[in-house]
């Protein structure tokens, strides 16, 4: 493993992962990531009821010794410090189930879709449903929303969530996302593929289950799956439609490499676009990996580092021509 000053605090993580990290993150971001992995997870919420005033939510948290931090680009969100999750359920009950715990990076994925009322939208791997509920809000309940997942149990839990937070008009379906291109060919204006991934952005030293099963073989298996999922998701787009490919991992094999494999083969059908949503922690995608250079268009993809409540994420916006 490469010797460095930042890895002493997160040395319990797999050695092979730590060895890769300096080739993925900029030197100034290594300490940011190490601090994130060793600390409590950021606690961010989204208000799900437009009639609930932000000031009322802030006052409720303040009465219990917690501070709310607003976000200019996501007006329904609040970052809570200290991140005391034990109080969140109580406060949620006080507010009548009108707030929802969700990561800012997940919200950024939806905001980057550019959804407008009347758009027909597909969420390919939708469970547990937080992003689908935000998509429905941005649709203004006008347009089709299909929230798909592979697991019937997860879809059942997602339906219960929608009932709890009063989200209506969502068509929940159970399909293998690799088949969605044939099930829904050219049907949607906007598509979200938050792909299953190795979850390196969720590693936490206080929760060994988040990282103990990590290994390079898992990355290779998931990258193969992600290529199939992205090919299928592109087929569901209408001409002119936009797809957001997202993961919560750092691994280039699951991010830039997937885009290179799929978009290079379909260059006459799709192009990658810039993402204008002004969320924090934005970094440019890698220019290459393992001595392979990526095309210039890869610079439009975005890596997110954990600043101001954001969590590690990867986002790319793909337009069907």
ZAMARGU-4260 file (C-alpha; in steps of 0.2 Angstrom, whole numbers, plus 5000, padded with zeros to 4 digits):
<rodrens>
0) 5000/5000/5000 | 5006/5017/4996 | 5012/5027/5011 | 5004/5043/5015 | 4998/5055/5029
5) 4980/5054/5026 | 4977/5035/5027 | 4982/5033/5045 | 4965/5037/5051 | 4956/5025/5039
10) 4969/5011/5039 | 4956/4998/5043 | 4948/4999/5026 | 4954/4986/5013 | 4972/4989/5008
15) 4969/4987/4990 | 4956/5000/4991 | 4967/5012/5000 | 4981/5009/4987 | 4969/5014/4973
20) 4963/5030/4981 | 4977/5042/4977 | 4975/5038/4959 | 4956/5042/4960 | 4955/5058/4971
25) 4965/5074/4970 | 4978/5076/4984 | 4968/5090/4992 | 4952/5078/4992 | 4961/5063/5001
30) 4960/5072/5018 | 4942/5077/5014 | 4937/5059/5010 | 4947/5052/5025 | 4938/5064/5037
35) 4921/5059/5029 | 4924/5040/5032 | 4929/5042/5050 | 4915/5054/5055 | 4897/5052/5058
40) 4887/5052/5041 | 4879/5069/5037 | 4861/5071/5041 | 4851/5079/5028 | 4832/5080/5026
45) 4820/5086/5013 | 4803/5094/5016 | 4790/5084/5007 | 4775/5095/5010 | 4775/5112/5001
50) 4763/5119/5015 | 4777/5116/5028 | 4787/5132/5031 | 4806/5130/5032 | 4806/5141/5047
55) 4794/5130/5056 | 4806/5115/5053 | 4821/5125/5059 | 4812/5130/5075 | 4807/5112/5079
60) 4825/5106/5077 | 4832/5121/5086 | 4820/5117/5101 | 4830/5101/5103 | 4847/5109/5102
65) 4850/5105/5083 | 4855/5118/5070 | 4848/5118/5052 | 4859/5124/5037 | 4850/5129/5021
70) 4856/5125/5003 | 4853/5138/4989 | 4852/5125/4975 | 4840/5114/4985 | 4827/5125/4994
75) 4817/5110/5002 | 4833/5103/5010 | 4841/5106/5027 | 4858/5099/5034 | 4856/5095/5052
80) 4870/5097/5065 | 4874/5088/5076 | 4869/5073/5065 | 4858/5065/5079 | 4847/5052/5071
85) 4839/5047/5087 | 4829/5063/5088 | 4824/5063/5069 | 4810/5050/5071 | 4803/5060/5085
90) 4804/5076/5076 | 4796/5068/5060 | 4781/5063/5071 | 4779/5080/5078 | 4779/5087/5060
95) 4767/5074/5054 | 4778/5064/5043 | 4781/5079/5031 | 4800/5077/5031 | 4811/5064/5024
100) 4829/5059/5027 | 4839/5059/5010 | 4856/5063/5005 | 4860/5079/4996 | 4869/5070/4983
105) 4854/5059/4979 | 4844/5076/4978 | 4857/5082/4966 | 4855/5067/4955 | 4836/5071/4953
110) 4839/5090/4951 | 4852/5087/4937 | 4838/5078/4927 | 4830/5094/4922 | 4812/5088/4925
115) 4797/5099/4921 | 4779/5096/4923 | 4772/5085/4909 | 4788/5075/4907 | 4786/5056/4907
120) 4800/5049/4918 | 4807/5032/4922 | 4817/5028/4938 | 4826/5012/4933 | 4832/5006/4951
125) 4820/5016/4961 | 4819/5008/4979 | 4819/5014/4992 | 4809/5028/4983 | 4817/5044/4989
130) 4822/5050/4972 | 4806/5045/4964 | 4796/5055/4977 | 4807/5070/4972 | 4804/5067/4954
135) 4786/5067/4957 | 4787/5084/4966 | 4796/5091/4951 | 4783/5084/4939 | 4770/5094/4948
140) 4760/5077/4947 | 4759/5080/4929 | 4766/5066/4918 | 4769/5048/4920 | 4782/5042/4933
145) 4787/5023/4932 | 4797/5018/4948 | 4804/5001/4944 | 4814/4989/4955 | 4820/4971/4953
150) 4814/4966/4971 | 4795/4964/4974 | 4799/4966/4993 | 4808/4983/4990 | 4794/4989/4978
155) 4781/4985/4992 | 4791/4995/5004 | 4792/5009/4992 | 4773/5009/4990 | 4771/5011/5009
160) 4784/5025/5009 | 4774/5034/4995 | 4758/5032/5005 | 4767/5038/5021 | 4773/5054/5013
165) 4758/5057/5002 | 4766/5054/4985 | 4752/5049/4972 | 4752/5045/4954 | 4767/5034/4954
170) 4767/5018/4943 | 4777/5005/4953 | 4783/4990/4943 | 4794/4975/4945 | 4806/4972/4931
175) 4825/4967/4929 | 4831/4984/4924 | 4842/4976/4910 | 4825/4972/4901 | 4818/4990/4902
180) 4824/4995/4885 | 4813/4982/4877 | 4798/4984/4889 | 4798/5003/4887 | 4806/5008/4870
185) 4808/5027/4867 | 4794/5030/4881 | 4802/5043/4892 | 4808/5061/4892 | 4819/5059/4907
190) 4827/5043/4915 | 4836/5040/4931 | 4848/5026/4932 | 4855/5026/4950 | 4865/5010/4947
195) 4869/4996/4959 | 4887/4999/4964 | 4901/4995/4976 | 4896/5009/4987 | 4913/5016/4991
200) 4905/5033/4994 | 4896/5025/5009 | 4911/5017/5018 | 4911/5022/5036 | 4923/5016/5049
205) 4910/5015/5062 | 4899/5003/5051 | 4911/4989/5045 | 4897/4981/5035 | 4898/4995/5023
210) 4916/4990/5017 | 4920/4972/5023 | 4914/4964/5007 | 4923/4976/4996 | 4935/4968/4983
215) 4941/4971/4966 | 4931/4956/4959 | 4915/4964/4965 | 4919/4980/4956 | 4922/4970/4940
220) 4905/4961/4942 | 4896/4977/4945 | 4904/4986/4930 | 4898/4972/4919 | 4880/4974/4926
225) 4881/4993/4924 | 4885/4992/4906 | 4870/4981/4903 | 4859/4993/4913 | 4865/5009/4904
230) 4862/5001/4887 | 4845/4996/4892 | 4841/5013/4900 | 4846/5023/4884 | 4834/5013/4874
235) 4820/5019/4885 | 4823/5038/4880 | 4813/5047/4868 | 4824/5057/4855 | 4829/5073/4864
240) 4827/5065/4881 | 4839/5065/4895 | 4846/5052/4906 | 4856/5053/4922 | 4868/5039/4926
245) 4873/5039/4944 | 4883/5029/4957 | 4888/5032/4975 | 4906/5024/4972 | 4923/5031/4968
250) 4928/5016/4957 | 4932/5022/4939 | 4928/5005/4932 | 4910/5008/4938 | 4909/5026/4932
255) 4920/5033/4918 | 4924/5016/4911 | 4906/5012/4910 | 4902/5028/4900 | 4916/5025/4889
260) 4911/5007/4884 | 4893/5012/4881 | 4894/5029/4874 | 4908/5026/4862 | 4898/5012/4854
265) 4882/5022/4853 | 4890/5039/4848 | 4878/5042/4834 | 4863/5040/4846 | 4869/5049/4862
270) 4880/5062/4869 | 4886/5067/4886 | 4881/5085/4892 | 4887/5096/4906 | 4877/5097/4922
275) 4873/5115/4928 | 4866/5111/4945 | 4877/5121/4957 | 4879/5108/4971 | 4894/5108/4982
280) 4909/5097/4981 | 4909/5096/4961 | 4925/5089/4953 | 4928/5085/4935 | 4928/5066/4930
285) 4945/5058/4928 | 4954/5060/4911 | 4960/5042/4911 | 4962/5026/4921 | 4975/5012/4920
290) 4985/5020/4906 | 4969/5022/4896 | 4964/5040/4891 | 4945/5044/4891 | 4938/5055/4877
295) 4937/5073/4879 | 4918/5073/4882 | 4921/5063/4899 | 4925/5080/4906 | 4906/5084/4907
300) 4903/5070/4920 | 4904/5075/4938 | 4912/5068/4953 | 4906/5074/4970 | 4917/5074/4986
305) 4910/5076/5003 | 4909/5094/5006 | 4895/5104/5015 | 4884/5089/5018 | 4887/5081/5001
310) 4892/5062/5000 | 4903/5054/4987 | 4894/5052/4971 | 4896/5051/4952 | 4884/5059/4939
315) 4883/5060/4920 | 4870/5067/4910 | 4866/5058/4893 | 4856/5066/4879 | 4848/5055/4866
320) 4850/5063/4849
</rodrens>
